[in-house]
Amino acid sequence: MAAAEPTPRRPISLFVLAMMSAAVVVGLEGLPEVGSFGLPLVAYYAFFTLCFFLPVGLVAAELGVGWPHDGGVYRWIREALGERWAFVGIWCQWVQILVWYPTVLAVCAVSLSYAIDPEMHDVGWFKVVVSLGIFWAATLINFKGLSISGWLTTALLYLGTLLPVFLAIGLAGWWLGSGRESAIPLEWAGLVPRIDSIGEVVGVVAIFSFLSGLEVNSVHFRHVRNPQRSIPRSLLFSGVLVLAISVLGALSVAVLVPVEEIDLAAGTLQVFSKVLGPLGWGWMVTVLAGLALAGMIGHIMVWVIGPTESLRVAAEDGLIPPVFQRTTAGGAPRNVMLLQGCVVSLLCLLMLFFDLNRIFYFLTIASAQVYLVMYVLMFLSVIVLRFKQPSVPRAFMIPGGIVGLMVVAGGGGLTATAGIIVMFWPPATKDMSMDGSTFTVALLGTFAAIVLAPLVLYRFRNPDWQGRPGLPGQDDTTGAGWKRGD
């Protein structure tokens, strides 16, 4: 009896692809920090959307449809620049995620505290216990091979991120419409940024980290109808959507919460508490805190496996010592995920000894800086592959030929490189607990250690590491129980 032919996958609509992109990028954790910029954040977001967000989407689209294989960014950079720099790229992405986890887990803890007892949001042990519980649960779900369906993860992101943000925007609009005073001056002149020092620029450049991650959805770009037309439109739509949600969401925090009172881990919930509490609707804050918690868990589920899966593909090339090549029966990189869990646990323990607001900026800047290294390599890769492998079929190519390629990828690469350099300067913010010289030295040391580590590992790799038992290849895991959450 002949085997039944597989049912063709239903094409993804332009609207769904745009909403998926927005859901992956938009998060509650960045709104309080950006809200502290005040009205000029409108101009900041417009600049970074045009010079970074849209170029990332266009480059990821061309690479995703041209090389739609396991490994994502690692595979793209390897095809263009070789294993060494591919390993550097995926290493930087993984380390950036490690640094990002404590910040988003702190938002999870604060959200839970608002749902059960708002007084607990400043209690260190509570933050640590909740953070570790959520992260290890997310890790074990993927570790055991349980597939979190795309619709469930997306629903968590929509209900727990987009819905609270839309409500916060609505409450801010109602607050102003009813004649109440704004915490920031709302004048047209306030839209013009006033950059008086490089330190202020550094604080603004942190927006990079809140507009990153669009490459995660590259796996879906090959499933759209008429990619050459649909992908640019979806990216434009998602860019406008992300810009509107992020700007208005951050402004809702700025309008309702004075800058000196903004809690970087609880800003959005502060909006709900300030408006709904006096109206006697405090119970809604509990519900919204639960939704915010679900949204953060959705973000974690998307990211907890992504970079480690790329490291699994790197392990197939023999770039990782055998101890980190072991996988579960479903193909999840067991020991890499365990290592990730241990590192994140140690970082979360910092909440017992430090005010998160005091280290939030350092963590945000350090993670953004390292992540930009990967983006520089990705932008360079798409240019190299256009010349190196021109015959590879691409259902979508960056419009405008070579000129368009250079404007988009070249411009994005220069923007990312400038961001890396500028971030070494101390930010002008009261939330930094260390002096300027200490900050620069600490950041230089952190950056050098992170970037040099994969180069050292690559230099001393053992040829016998490739193809070790216990590491299923791409074909071996096809159809297995484990699938990426994104």
C-alpha positions in Angstrom: 0.0 0.0 0.0 1.4 3.3 -1.0 2.3 5.8 1.7 0.0 8.7 1.9 1.5 12.0 0.7 2.0 14.6 3.4 -0.6 17.3 3.6 0.8 20.6 2.3 1.2 23.1 5.1 -1.3 25.9 5.0 0.4 29.2 4.0 0.8 31.8 6.7 -1.2 35.0 6.0 0.5 38.4 6.0 -1.5 39.4 9.1 -0.5 36.3 11.1 3.2 36.7 10.2 3.1 40.3 11.2 1.4 39.5 14.5 3.9 36.7 15.2 6.8 39.1 14.6 5.3 41.7 16.9 4.5 39.2 19.7 8.2 37.9 19.7 9.7 41.4 19.9 7.2 43.3 22.1 7.7 42.7 25.9 6.5 44.3 29.1 10.0 44.2 30.6 11.3 47.1 28.5 8.5 49.5 28.8 9.5 51.1 32.2 13.1 51.7 31.1 12.0 53.3 27.8 9.3 55.2 29.5 11.9 57.0 31.6 13.1 58.7 28.4 9.8 60.7 28.3 8.3 62.1 25.1 11.5 61.9 23.0 11.2 58.1 23.0 9.0 58.6 20.0 11.9 59.8 17.9 14.3 57.2 19.4 12.0 54.3 18.5 11.4 55.7 15.0 15.1 55.9 14.3 15.9 52.4 15.6 12.9 50.8 13.8 14.1 52.3 10.5 17.9 51.6 10.9 17.8 48.3 12.8 14.4 46.5 13.2 13.4 46.6 9.5 16.9 45.6 8.2 17.0 42.7 10.7 13.7 41.5 9.4 14.6 41.8 5.7 18.0 40.1 6.2 16.5 37.3 8.2 13.8 36.8 5.6 16.3 36.3 2.8 18.6 34.0 4.8 15.6 32.1 6.2 14.1 31.2 2.9 17.5 30.5 1.3 18.9 28.3 4.0 15.8 26.9 5.8 17.7 24.4 7.9 18.2 23.6 11.6 20.6 26.0 13.3 19.2 29.3 12.1 21.8 32.1 12.6 24.6 29.6 13.1 23.9 27.9 9.8 23.7 31.2 7.9 27.0 32.6 9.3 28.7 29.2 8.8 27.7 29.2 5.1 29.1 32.7 4.6 32.0 33.1 7.1 32.9 29.6 8.3 32.6 27.6 11.5 34.7 29.9 13.6 32.6 33.0 13.2 29.4 31.0 13.2 30.3 29.7 16.6 31.1 33.3 17.8 27.7 34.4 16.6 25.6 31.7 18.2 27.7 32.0 21.4 27.0 35.7 21.6 23.3 35.0 21.1 23.3 32.4 23.8 25.2 34.5 26.4 22.9 37.5 25.6 19.9 35.3 26.5 21.6 34.2 29.7 21.9 37.8 30.8 18.4 38.7 29.7 16.7 35.9 31.7 17.1 37.5 35.2 15.5 40.7 34.0 12.4 39.0 32.5 12.2 36.5 35.4 12.2 39.5 37.8 9.1 40.8 35.9 7.5 37.4 36.3 8.1 37.5 40.1 6.7 41.0 40.4 3.7 40.1 38.3 3.0 37.2 40.7 3.4 39.4 43.7 0.8 41.8 42.3 -1.5 38.8 41.9 -1.1 37.6 45.5 0.4 40.3 47.7 1.9 43.5 46.2 4.1 43.9 49.3 6.1 40.9 48.2 7.5 42.5 45.0 10.5 43.9 46.8 11.3 40.7 48.8 14.5 39.2 47.5 13.9 35.5 48.4 10.4 35.7 46.8 11.9 36.9 43.5 14.6 34.2 43.6 12.2 31.3 44.3 9.6 32.4 41.7 12.3 33.1 39.1 14.0 29.7 39.6 10.7 27.9 39.6 9.5 29.4 36.4 12.8 29.0 34.6 13.5 25.4 35.6 9.9 24.4 34.8 10.3 25.9 31.3 13.6 24.1 30.9 12.3 20.7 32.0 9.3 21.0 29.7 11.7 21.3 26.8 14.2 18.9 28.3 11.6 16.1 28.6 10.6 16.6 25.0 7.1 18.0 25.5 6.2 20.0 22.5 4.6 23.4 23.4 2.3 24.0 20.4 2.7 27.2 18.5 -0.8 28.4 19.1 -0.5 28.0 22.9 2.8 30.0 23.1 1.4 32.6 20.8 -1.8 32.8 22.8 0.3 33.4 26.0 2.2 36.2 24.2 -1.0 37.8 22.9 -3.0 37.6 26.1 -0.1 38.3 28.5 1.7 41.0 26.5 -0.4 42.7 23.9 -3.6 42.8 25.9 -2.1 44.4 29.0 -0.2 46.9 26.9 -3.3 47.9 25.0 -5.2 48.3 28.3 -2.3 50.4 29.8 -2.5 52.6 26.7 -6.3 52.9 27.1 -6.0 53.8 30.8 -3.4 56.5 30.0 -5.7 57.9 27.3 -8.6 57.9 29.7 -6.5 59.5 32.4 -5.5 62.4 30.2 -8.9 62.7 28.6 -10.5 63.1 32.0 -8.4 66.2 32.7 -5.9 64.6 35.1 -2.3 65.7 35.1 0.5 63.9 33.2 3.7 63.0 35.0 5.6 64.3 32.0 5.0 67.5 30.0 3.1 66.8 26.8 4.3 69.4 24.4 5.2 69.2 20.7 8.7 70.6 21.5 9.2 67.7 23.9 9.3 65.3 20.9 12.7 66.6 19.9 15.5 64.7 21.7 18.0 66.7 23.7 21.2 64.8 23.7 23.7 66.7 25.9 26.3 64.0 26.4 27.5 60.6 25.1 26.2 59.1 28.3 22.7 60.0 27.4 23.1 58.4 24.0 24.2 55.2 25.7 21.0 55.0 27.7 19.0 55.5 24.5 21.0 52.8 22.6 19.7 50.2 25.0 16.6 50.3 22.9 18.5 47.9 20.6 17.7 45.1 23.1 14.0 45.9 23.0 13.8 45.7 19.1 15.7 42.4 18.7 14.7 38.9 18.1 13.0 39.1 14.8 15.3 36.5 13.3 13.6 33.9 15.5 10.6 34.0 13.1 12.8 33.4 10.0 11.7 29.7 10.0 8.2 30.8 9.1 9.1 33.1 6.2 9.2 30.2 3.7 5.6 29.3 4.5 4.0 32.5 3.1 2.3 32.9 -0.2 4.1 35.2 -2.7 7.1 35.9 -0.3 8.6 38.7 -2.5 5.5 40.8 -1.9 4.2 39.5 1.4 7.3 39.6 3.5 8.1 43.3 3.0 4.5 44.2 3.6 4.3 42.0 6.8 7.6 43.5 8.1 6.3 47.1 7.4 3.1 46.2 9.2 4.8 44.6 12.1 7.3 47.5 12.3 4.4 50.0 12.5 2.7 47.8 15.1 5.8 47.3 17.2 6.5 51.0 17.0 3.0 51.9 18.0 2.7 49.4 20.8 6.2 50.1 22.3 5.9 53.8 22.1 2.4 54.1 23.4 3.0 51.4 26.0 6.1 53.2 27.3 4.4 56.6 27.2 1.5 55.1 29.3 4.1 54.4 32.0 5.7 57.8 31.6 2.3 59.7 31.8 1.0 57.9 34.9 4.2 57.2 36.9 6.7 59.9 37.8 10.2 59.0 36.6 11.7 58.9 40.1 9.0 56.3 41.1 9.3 54.0 38.1 10.2 50.5 39.1 12.1 48.9 36.2 10.6 45.5 36.9 7.0 46.6 37.6 6.4 49.8 35.6 3.4 48.5 33.6 1.7 47.1 36.7 2.3 50.4 38.5 0.0 51.9 35.8 -2.8 49.5 36.5 -2.4 49.9 40.3 -2.4 53.7 40.2 -5.5 54.0 38.0 -7.6 51.0 39.0 -6.9 51.0 42.7 -8.6 54.4 43.5 -11.5 53.4 41.3 -12.2 50.4 43.5 -11.2 48.0 40.7 -8.1 46.7 42.5 -9.2 43.1 41.7 -8.4 43.8 38.1 -4.8 44.4 38.9 -4.6 40.8 40.2 -6.1 39.5 36.9 -3.8 41.7 34.8 -0.8 40.6 36.8 -1.7 37.0 36.1 -1.9 37.8 32.4 1.4 39.6 32.5 2.9 36.6 34.1 1.6 34.4 31.4 3.0 36.7 28.7 6.5 36.6 30.3 6.3 32.8 30.5 5.4 32.8 26.8 8.5 34.8 26.0 10.7 32.5 28.1 9.2 29.4 26.3 10.1 30.9 23.0 13.6 31.6 23.9 14.6 28.9 26.4 15.4 26.4 23.7 16.3 28.5 20.6 20.1 29.3 21.1 20.7 25.9 22.7 19.3 24.2 19.7 21.7 26.2 17.5 24.5 25.0 19.8 23.2 21.5 19.1 23.8 22.0 15.4 27.2 23.5 16.2 27.9 20.3 18.2 27.3 18.3 15.1 30.3 20.1 13.6 32.4 19.1 16.6 32.7 22.6 18.1 31.6 21.7 21.6 33.3 19.2 24.0 31.6 15.8 24.2 30.1 16.5 27.7 28.0 19.2 26.1 27.0 17.1 23.1 24.6 14.8 25.0 21.0 15.1 24.0 17.7 13.7 25.2 15.8 11.0 23.2 13.9 13.8 21.5 17.0 15.7 20.5 17.1 18.5 23.1 20.7 19.4 24.1 20.5 18.1 27.6 23.8 19.2 29.1 23.8 22.6 27.4 20.4 23.3 28.9 21.5 22.1 32.3 24.5 24.4 32.1 22.2 27.3 31.0 19.9 26.6 34.0 22.8 26.6 36.4 24.2 29.9 35.1 20.8 31.6 35.1 20.2 30.3 38.7 23.4 31.9 39.8 22.5 35.2 38.1 19.0 35.1 39.7 20.7 34.7 43.2 22.0 38.3 42.7 18.5 39.5 43.5 19.2 38.5 47.1 22.2 40.9 47.3 21.5 43.7 44.8 18.7 46.1 43.9 17.7 44.9 40.4 17.1 48.5 39.4 20.8 49.2 40.1 22.1 46.4 37.9 19.3 46.4 35.3 21.1 49.0 33.1 24.4 47.1 33.2 22.7 43.9 32.3 20.6 45.5 29.5 23.6 47.2 28.0 25.9 44.2 28.3 23.4 41.9 26.7 22.5 44.3 23.9 26.2 44.9 23.1 26.9 41.1 22.9 23.8 40.5 20.8 24.9 43.2 18.4 28.0 41.1 17.6 25.8 38.4 16.3 23.8 40.9 14.2 27.0 42.4 12.7 28.0 38.8 11.6 24.4 38.2 10.3 24.4 41.4 8.2 27.8 40.6 6.8 26.7 37.0 6.0 23.8 38.1 3.8 26.2 40.3 1.7 28.8 37.5 1.4 26.3 34.9 0.4 24.7 37.1 -2.3 28.1 36.9 -4.0 29.4 33.6 -2.8 26.3 31.5 -3.5 24.2 33.5 -6.0 22.6 30.3 -7.4 21.0 29.2 -4.2 17.2 29.6 -4.7 15.7 32.4 -2.6 11.9 32.8 -2.6 12.6 36.3 -1.2 15.5 38.7 -1.8 16.1 42.2 -0.3 14.6 44.5 -3.0 16.8 46.9 -5.0 19.5 44.5 -6.1 23.1 45.0 -4.9 22.4 48.7 -4.0 19.3 47.7 -1.9 21.4 45.0 -0.3 24.1 47.4 0.7 21.7 50.0 2.0 19.8 47.5 4.1 22.5 45.1 5.3 25.3 47.6 5.2 23.4 50.2 7.0 22.2 47.8 9.6 25.7 46.5 10.1 27.1 50.0 10.6 24.3 50.9 13.0 25.0 47.7 15.0 28.8 48.4 15.0 28.2 52.0 16.2 26.0 50.7 18.9 28.7 48.3 20.2 31.3 51.1 20.3 29.0 53.8 21.9 27.9 51.4 24.7 31.3 51.4 26.2 30.7 54.9 27.4 29.0 55.1 30.9 25.3 55.9 30.6 24.0 59.1 32.1 21.4 57.7 34.5 20.9 57.7 38.3 20.2 54.0 38.2 23.9 53.1 37.6 25.4 52.1 41.0 29.1 52.2 39.7 31.1 55.2 38.6 32.0 55.9 35.0 35.5 54.4 34.9 34.5 51.3 36.7 31.6 50.8 34.4 33.7 51.1 31.3 36.4 48.7 32.6 33.8 46.2 33.8 32.0 46.3 30.4 35.3 46.0 28.4 36.3 43.0 30.5 32.8 41.4 30.1 32.7 42.0 26.4 36.2 40.7 25.8 35.7 37.6 27.9 32.4 36.7 26.1 33.8 37.3 22.6 37.1 35.6 23.2 35.7 32.5 24.9 34.3 30.9 21.7 37.5 31.7 19.8 39.5 29.9 22.5 37.2 27.0 22.5 37.4 26.8 18.7 41.2 27.0 18.7 41.5 24.1 21.1 38.6 21.9 19.8 39.3 18.3 19.3 38.7 16.8 15.8 37.4 13.6 17.6 34.5 15.7 19.0 32.6 15.5 15.7 29.9 12.8 15.3 30.1 11.5 18.9 27.4 9.0 20.0 24.4 10.5 21.8 24.1 13.4 19.5 21.4 12.7 16.9 21.8 14.5 13.6 19.2 16.6 11.9 17.6 13.6 10.1 17.6 11.6 13.4 15.4 14.1 15.2 12.9 14.7 12.4 9.5 13.9 13.6 10.6 13.4 17.2 8.7 14.6 20.1 10.8 17.7 20.7 10.2 20.8 18.6 11.3 24.4 19.0 8.8 26.5 20.9 9.0 29.3 18.3 
